[in-house]
Amino acid sequence: MSGLDWPALMRAGMAGLKLLPRDFWQLTPAELRLMLGEAAAPQPLSRHRLAALMQNFPDAPSPANKETKDD
């Protein structure tokens, strides 16, 4: 099983983008995603980007003697 929804991809490519079947089947998945506008979707946070964010915005240290009172 490929995990791709081929009927939906074919509808998007041939009905939505008006591609001829031969042109649809010559595309790579990356090219089809780009044509469908999915390349502009937010990308997952990478380890490098997370490390940069942690360096630029460190957590504030927690108070050493945290008092809790029920008033």
KOLZA-902071 format. One line per field, with one value per atom (N, C-alpha, C): residue in one letter; x, y, z; atom name. Coordinates in steps of 0.02 Angstrom, whole numbers, plus 50000, padded with zeros to 5 digits. Example, Ala and Ser with C-alpha at 12.3 -4.5 7.8 and 13.67 -1.06 7.14 Angstrom:
<pts>
r: A;A;A;S;S;S
x: 50660;50615;50660;50642;50684;50645
y: 49716;49775;49835;49888;49947;50002
z: 50390;50390;50390;50354;50357;50394
a: N;CA;C;N;CA;C
</pts>
This chain:
<pts>
r: M;M;M;S;S;S;G;G;G;L;L;L;D;D;D;W;W;W;P;P;P;A;A;A;L;L;L;M;M;M;R;R;R;A;A;A;G;G;G;M;M;M;A;A;A;G;G;G;L;L;L;K;K;K;L;L;L;L;L;L;P;P;P;R;R;R;D;D;D;F;F;F;W;W;W;Q;Q;Q;L;L;L;T;T;T;P;P;P;A;A;A;E;E;E;L;L;L;R;R;R;L;L;L;M;M;M;L;L;L;G;G;G;E;E;E;A;A;A;A;A;A;A;A;A;P;P;P;Q;Q;Q;P;P;P;L;L;L;S;S;S;R;R;R;H;H;H;R;R;R;L;L;L;A;A;A;A;A;A;L;L;L;M;M;M;Q;Q;Q;N;N;N;F;F;F;P;P;P;D;D;D;A;A;A;P;P;P;S;S;S;P;P;P;A;A;A;N;N;N;K;K;K;E;E;E;T;T;T;K;K;K;D;D;D;D;D;D
x: 50042;50000;50044;50029;50073;50061;50002;49987;49965;49965;49943;49871;49832;49762;49761;49774;49780;49718;49657;49597;49593;49609;49607;49662;49721;49776;49760;49729;49711;49657;49608;49556;49588;49633;49665;49707;49743;49786;49748;49702;49669;49606;49567;49507;49523;49562;49578;49628;49683;49736;49729;49681;49668;49728;49763;49820;49794;49828;49815;49842;49810;49835;49910;49935;50006;50049;50026;50064;50061;50003;49996;50045;50047;50089;50164;50182;50252;50278;50232;50253;50280;50326;50347;50299;50295;50251;50269;50334;50354;50329;50331;50306;50231;50195;50123;50105;50141;50129;50140;50193;50208;50152;50128;50075;50009;49998;49938;49943;50002;50011;50029;50044;50060;50131;50174;50243;50247;50197;50197;50171;50150;50124;50180;50163;50215;50252;50317;50358;50366;50377;50388;50450;50449;50505;50564;50621;50681;50719;50764;50806;50847;50874;50915;50874;50814;50771;50750;50736;50717;50776;50836;50895;50905;50895;50902;50849;50788;50735;50750;50774;50790;50847;50894;50950;50925;50883;50859;50805;50768;50714;50717;50768;50775;50718;50702;50652;50679;50634;50655;50666;50718;50730;50671;50655;50600;50625;50581;50602;50624;50677;50705;50657;50629;50583;50513;50480;50413;50363;50331;50283;50213;50177;50107;50065;50017;49973;49901;49859;49788;49759;49743;49714;49640
y: 49941;50000;50062;50110;50168;50223;50227;50280;50345;50347;50406;50396;50448;50446;50463;50413;50425;50455;50432;50463;50538;50558;50629;50668;50638;50671;50679;50627;50631;50684;50688;50740;50809;50817;50883;50901;50853;50867;50876;50830;50831;50875;50873;50915;50985;50987;51052;51093;51062;51097;51093;51053;51044;51015;50970;50936;50878;50867;50807;50747;50688;50630;50617;50624;50612;50661;50725;50775;50761;50739;50722;50667;50613;50556;50570;50623;50641;50683;50708;50749;50706;50734;50702;50724;50687;50710;50781;50798;50865;50918;50904;50952;50961;50906;50910;50950;50938;50976;51051;51067;51137;51168;51132;51159;51167;51124;51128;51180;51210;51261;51235;51171;51142;51157;51180;51194;51253;51296;51355;51339;51277;51258;51261;51275;51277;51210;51215;51155;51138;51074;51054;51088;51098;51129;51081;51104;51062;51070;51023;51026;51091;51109;51169;51231;51235;51294;51295;51237;51234;51257;51235;51256;51331;51360;51432;51469;51445;51477;51472;51415;51406;51453;51464;51509;51582;51601;51670;51686;51637;51647;51595;51600;51550;51556;51500;51500;51539;51575;51611;51560;51571;51524;51525;51468;51465;51489;51520;51544;51486;51497;51444;51425;51473;51461;51481;51439;51454;51443;51496;51490;51480;51435;51426;51435;51480;51493;51493;51465;51468;51524;51580;51637;51640
z: 50000;50000;50000;49959;49950;50001;50030;50077;50044;49978;49942;49920;49924;49902;49828;49786;49714;49683;49701;49670;49685;49747;49765;49729;49723;49688;49614;49585;49514;49503;49548;49543;49547;49595;49604;49543;49516;49459;49393;49380;49315;49314;49368;49369;49396;49449;49479;49440;49422;49386;49310;49288;49215;49178;49211;49179;49136;49081;49042;49081;49073;49110;49100;49039;49027;49066;49072;49109;49184;49208;49279;49298;49257;49275;49266;49232;49224;49283;49325;49382;49438;49475;49537;49592;49647;49702;49726;49727;49749;49701;49636;49587;49593;49604;49613;49675;49730;49792;49779;49744;49729;49688;49638;49595;49634;49683;49723;49779;49787;49837;49906;49911;49976;49998;49953;49972;50020;50018;50062;50132;50143;50208;50260;50322;50374;50379;50388;50394;50467;50483;50553;50582;50646;50681;50681;50656;50655;50720;50732;50793;50794;50735;50730;50748;50721;50735;50808;50837;50908;50951;50935;50973;50969;50910;50901;50942;50941;50981;51056;51078;51149;51170;51126;51142;51143;51096;51092;51144;51166;51213;51269;51312;51365;51416;51447;51500;51560;51593;51653;51709;51750;51804;51854;51880;51928;51996;52036;52102;52146;52186;52228;52284;52316;52372;52351;52318;52294;52351;52372;52426;52398;52428;52410;52472;52467;52523;52499;52538;52523;52563;52532;52567;52555
a: N;CA;C;N;CA;C;N;CA;C;N;CA;C;N;CA;C;N;CA;C;N;CA;C;N;CA;C;N;CA;C;N;CA;C;N;CA;C;N;CA;C;N;CA;C;N;CA;C;N;CA;C;N;CA;C;N;CA;C;N;CA;C;N;CA;C;N;CA;C;N;CA;C;N;CA;C;N;CA;C;N;CA;C;N;CA;C;N;CA;C;N;CA;C;N;CA;C;N;CA;C;N;CA;C;N;CA;C;N;CA;C;N;CA;C;N;CA;C;N;CA;C;N;CA;C;N;CA;C;N;CA;C;N;CA;C;N;CA;C;N;CA;C;N;CA;C;N;CA;C;N;CA;C;N;CA;C;N;CA;C;N;CA;C;N;CA;C;N;CA;C;N;CA;C;N;CA;C;N;CA;C;N;CA;C;N;CA;C;N;CA;C;N;CA;C;N;CA;C;N;CA;C;N;CA;C;N;CA;C;N;CA;C;N;CA;C;N;CA;C;N;CA;C;N;CA;C;N;CA;C;N;CA;C;N;CA;C;N;CA;C;N;CA;C;N;CA;C
</pts>
